[in-house]
């Protein structure tokens, strides 16, 4: 990792620490930035899904149907979209079957 990479990653961490919400993933509290409100069309079906953005390093091992807890509610990862900029968008649904279409 170069010095520029370190500076960028540190700045990203500072931003998420400021604007992010607490999300529990793999028994660790990380920060996520909520990008949408519930109710989204996923695979042609309306679902109570929300989209959060995370720092890649915080969710490096994430896979389909992994769980995250936000505000006491368990959500399932139904869509994972790396952004190529150090962050990943994750669509989360409280319905464990939402991503199995």
PyMOL commands that set and color helices and strands:
alter all, ss='L'
color gray80, all
select helices_A, chain A and resi 3-19+56-59
alter helices_A, ss='H'
color red, helices_A
select strands_A, chain A and resi 21-25+28-34+40-42+45-47+49-55+67-70+73-82+87-93
alter strands_A, ss='S'
color yellow, strands_A
deselect
rebuild
show_as cartoon
